[in-house]
């Protein structure tokens, strides 16, 4: 085992444990204030949060299906929702690859090559991160005051960076580099720029819906104002990107909650903010389990029979 792998193995346990200790210590130390906080319980806001947040599963499955389809494999949309919902649960398994391996296996039953499934997943993550960027930049100066000047620069640079990254030639160049390292053959991406822009715009709308769902969830528990909705959306996007950049933690577990709690601490007492952050993870897991169960029971479709040669090629 190389030194880098040993360090990654230690970080996989130390970072979540440190974040969990931080969260637990703050909540425990401020428990009296947490109990005395003017908590609200509004089932209507919770119901609206359920509807807005659930869009996450259906739009991402639709985009992933569009990407997979351009590789010549047509998977029914209900089955894509099922594949996506089941694979998302795998990200809580320690490691960084299980949700992608789950997609490869489930989509492979429909004849989608592993290289195509990996390419679709890489494009999914890239588009999702690019779509989160405007929400992150919107409030980054308020979160990090030292970045006030950088915020204006980043806002000016972002459109050009996004246009560059959405160029098919750039994505194909990335695929040529990454796929061989994953021991997969290179498959060219055949989308045009405007098709990729449309997928990015879909994810931008998805972030607005999902961020609104989190804001509604927070409002169902604590008296946050409507005017703080955009800030709440931005806070969640920042915590999501942080979790994405710490791949050695399963699903960004605990790390995302620690960052989100610190950001919410600007509008709520820190102990209360961390409780809301932890409850938001439990709320998300509940949604994931619910839609995975619904998809498995009602949306499952039987794949067409594949000949032995096609099945062998898919496994490779």
C-alpha positions in Angstrom: 0.0 0.0 0.0 1.4 3.4 -1.0 1.8 6.2 1.4 -1.0 8.2 -0.4 -3.4 5.3 0.0 -2.5 4.9 3.7 -3.2 8.6 4.2 -6.5 8.4 2.3 -7.5 5.4 4.4 -6.8 7.3 7.7 -8.7 10.4 6.4 -11.7 8.2 5.5 -12.2 7.7 9.2 -10.5 10.7 10.9 -12.3 13.4 9.0 -15.9 12.2 9.6 -15.0 11.4 13.3 -13.6 14.8 13.8 -16.6 16.5 12.2 -19.0 14.3 14.3 -17.0 15.2 17.5 -17.3 18.9 16.6 -21.0 18.7 16.0 -21.7 16.6 19.1 -19.5 18.8 21.3 -21.3 22.1 20.2 -24.8 20.6 20.5 -24.0 19.1 23.9 -22.5 22.3 25.2 -25.4 24.4 24.0 -28.2 21.9 24.7 -30.0 24.1 27.2 -30.2 26.9 24.5 -31.2 24.3 21.9 -34.1 23.1 24.1 -35.2 26.7 24.9 -35.1 27.8 21.2 -38.4 28.9 19.7 -38.8 25.8 17.5 -41.6 25.8 15.0 -43.3 22.8 13.6 -45.2 23.4 10.3 -46.3 20.3 8.4 -47.3 22.4 5.4 -43.7 23.7 4.9 -42.5 20.1 5.4 -44.9 18.9 2.7 -43.8 21.6 0.3 -40.2 20.7 1.1 -40.9 17.1 0.2 -42.3 18.1 -3.2 -39.5 20.5 -4.0 -36.7 18.2 -2.9 -38.1 15.2 -4.7 -37.5 16.9 -8.0 -33.8 16.1 -7.4 -34.3 12.4 -8.1 -36.4 12.8 -11.2 -34.4 15.5 -13.0 -31.1 13.8 -12.4 -32.5 10.5 -13.7 -33.8 12.3 -16.8 -30.4 14.0 -17.5 -28.5 10.8 -16.9 -30.9 9.0 -19.3 -30.3 11.6 -22.0 -26.5 11.2 -21.6 -26.8 7.4 -21.7 -29.1 7.5 -24.7 -26.5 9.3 -26.8 -24.3 6.2 -26.5 -26.9 4.2 -28.3 -28.7 2.6 -25.3 -32.3 3.4 -24.7 -33.3 2.8 -21.1 -37.0 3.6 -20.1 -37.3 6.7 -18.0 -39.0 4.9 -15.0 -36.1 2.4 -15.0 -33.6 5.3 -15.0 -35.3 6.7 -11.9 -35.0 3.3 -10.2 -31.3 3.0 -11.2 -30.5 6.4 -9.9 -32.5 6.1 -6.7 -31.0 2.7 -5.8 -27.5 3.8 -6.7 -27.7 6.9 -4.6 -28.1 4.8 -1.5 -24.8 3.1 -2.3 -22.9 6.3 -1.7 -23.2 5.8 2.1 -21.0 2.7 1.8 -17.4 3.6 2.8 -15.5 4.3 -0.4 -15.9 6.6 -3.3 -17.1 4.3 -6.1 -20.1 2.3 -5.0 -22.8 4.5 -6.3 -21.1 4.5 -9.7 -20.5 0.8 -9.6 -24.2 0.4 -8.8 -25.1 2.4 -11.9 -22.7 0.4 -14.0 -24.2 -2.9 -12.9 -27.9 -1.8 -13.1 -27.5 0.0 -16.4 -25.4 -2.9 -17.8 -28.4 -5.1 -17.6 -29.8 -2.9 -20.4 -26.7 -3.2 -22.5 -25.1 0.1 -21.5 -21.3 -0.4 -21.6 -19.4 0.4 -18.4 -17.4 3.1 -20.1 -20.6 4.8 -21.2 -22.1 4.6 -17.7 -18.9 6.1 -16.2 -18.9 8.9 -18.8 -22.5 9.6 -18.0 -21.8 9.8 -14.3 -18.8 12.0 -14.8 -20.8 14.4 -16.9 -23.6 14.3 -14.3 -21.3 15.4 -11.5 -19.6 18.1 -13.7 -22.9 19.6 -14.8 -24.3 19.5 -11.3 -21.2 21.3 -9.9 -21.3 23.9 -12.6 -25.0 24.5 -11.9 -24.3 24.9 -8.2 -21.6 27.5 -8.8 -23.9 30.5 -9.3 -25.7 29.8 -6.0 -22.3 29.4 -4.3 -20.9 32.7 -5.8 -24.1 34.6 -4.9 -23.4 34.6 -1.2 -19.7 33.7 -0.9 -18.7 37.3 0.1 -21.2 37.2 3.0 -19.8 33.9 4.1 -16.2 34.8 3.5 -15.9 38.6 3.7 -12.3 38.5 2.5 -13.6 37.3 -0.9 -15.7 40.3 -1.5 -13.4 41.6 -4.3 -12.9 38.0 -5.6 -16.6 37.5 -5.8 -17.0 40.1 -8.5 -14.1 38.6 -10.4 -15.4 35.1 -10.1 -18.8 36.2 -11.3 -17.2 37.8 -14.3 -15.0 34.7 -15.0 -17.7 32.1 -14.4 -19.7 32.5 -17.7 -16.5 32.1 -19.7 -15.3 29.1 -17.6 -18.7 27.4 -17.9 -18.8 28.0 -21.7 -15.3 26.4 -22.0 -16.2 23.4 -19.9 -19.4 22.8 -21.8 -17.6 22.6 -25.1 -17.8 19.0 -26.4 -14.1 19.1 -27.4 -13.1 19.9 -23.8 -15.3 17.1 -22.4 -14.0 14.6 -24.9 -10.4 15.6 -23.9 -11.2 15.0 -20.3 -12.8 11.6 -21.2 -9.7 10.6 -23.2 -7.6 11.3 -20.0 -9.9 9.8 -17.4 -11.3 6.7 -19.0 -8.0 4.9 -19.7 -7.0 5.6 -16.0 -10.2 3.8 -15.0 -9.3 0.9 -17.4 -12.2 1.7 -19.7 -12.1 2.4 -23.5 -12.7 6.0 -24.6 -16.2 6.7 -26.0 -16.7 10.1 -27.7 -19.4 12.4 -26.4 -21.6 13.4 -29.3 -23.6 16.2 -27.7 -23.4 19.7 -29.2 -22.8 22.8 -27.1 -26.4 23.9 -27.0 -27.5 20.4 -25.9 -25.0 20.5 -23.1 -26.1 24.0 -22.2 -29.7 22.8 -22.0 -28.7 20.0 -19.6 -26.8 22.5 -17.5 -29.8 24.8 -17.4 -31.9 21.8 -16.3 -29.5 21.3 -13.4 -29.6 25.0 -12.6 -33.4 24.8 -12.3 -32.9 21.6 -10.3 -30.6 23.4 -7.8 -33.2 26.2 -7.4 -35.9 23.6 -6.7 -33.7 21.5 -4.3 -32.4 24.6 -2.5 -35.9 25.8 -2.1 -36.8 22.4 -0.6 -34.0 22.8 2.0 -35.2 26.4 2.7 -38.7 25.1 3.2 -37.4 22.3 5.5 -35.5 24.8 7.6 -38.6 27.0 7.8 -40.7 24.1 9.0 -38.4 23.8 12.1 -37.1 27.3 12.8 -38.4 30.9 12.3 -36.3 31.8 9.3 -37.6 34.6 7.1 -38.6 34.3 3.4 -35.9 36.9 2.6 -33.3 34.4 3.8 -34.4 31.8 1.3 -31.7 32.5 -1.2 -29.0 32.5 1.5 -30.2 29.1 2.7 -30.1 27.8 -0.9 -26.5 29.1 -1.3 -25.5 27.6 2.1 -26.7 24.2 1.0 -24.9 24.5 -2.3 -21.7 25.4 -0.6 -22.0 22.4 1.8 -22.8 20.1 -1.1 -19.7 21.2 -3.0 -17.6 20.8 0.2 -18.9 17.2 0.5 -18.1 16.5 -3.1 -14.5 17.7 -2.6 -14.0 15.3 0.3 -14.6 12.0 -1.6 -13.1 9.9 1.2 -16.2 10.5 3.3 -19.3 8.4 2.2 -21.8 10.8 0.7 -20.0 13.7 2.4 -21.6 12.4 5.6 -21.0 14.5 8.7 -18.6 16.8 6.9 -21.4 18.4 4.9 -23.5 18.8 8.1 -20.6 20.5 9.9 -20.1 23.0 7.1 -23.9 23.6 6.7 -24.3 24.1 10.5 -21.5 26.7 10.5 -23.1 28.5 7.6 -26.5 28.4 9.2 -24.9 29.8 12.4 -25.0 33.2 10.8 -28.8 33.3 11.1 -29.4 30.9 14.0 -27.6 30.0 17.3 -24.8 27.6 16.4 -26.2 24.7 18.4 -29.6 25.1 16.8 -28.0 25.5 13.4 -26.1 22.2 13.8 -29.3 20.4 14.9 -31.1 21.7 11.8 -28.1 20.6 9.6 -28.2 17.1 11.1 -32.0 16.8 10.8 -31.6 17.9 7.1 -29.4 14.8 6.5 -32.0 12.5 8.1 -34.7 14.2 6.0 -32.7 13.5 2.9 -32.0 9.9 3.8 -35.7 9.5 4.4 -36.5 10.9 1.0 -33.9 8.6 -0.6 -35.3 5.5 1.1 -38.9 6.5 0.2 -38.2 7.1 -3.5 -35.9 4.0 -3.8 -38.7 1.9 -2.4 -41.3 3.5 -4.7 -39.0 3.0 -7.7 -38.2 -0.6 -6.8 -41.9 -1.5 -6.4 -43.6 0.5 -9.1 -41.0 1.7 -11.6 -39.0 -1.5 -12.2 -38.9 -2.6 -15.9 -37.5 -5.9 -17.3 -34.5 -5.4 -19.6 -34.6 -6.9 -23.1 -32.9 -10.2 -23.6 -29.3 -9.8 -24.7 -27.3 -12.3 -26.6 -24.3 -13.8 -24.9 -21.8 -11.7 -26.8 -23.5 -8.4 -25.9 -23.7 -9.5 -22.2 -20.0 -10.4 -22.1 -19.1 -7.1 -23.7 -21.2 -5.2 -21.1 -19.5 -7.0 -18.3 -16.1 -6.1 -19.6 
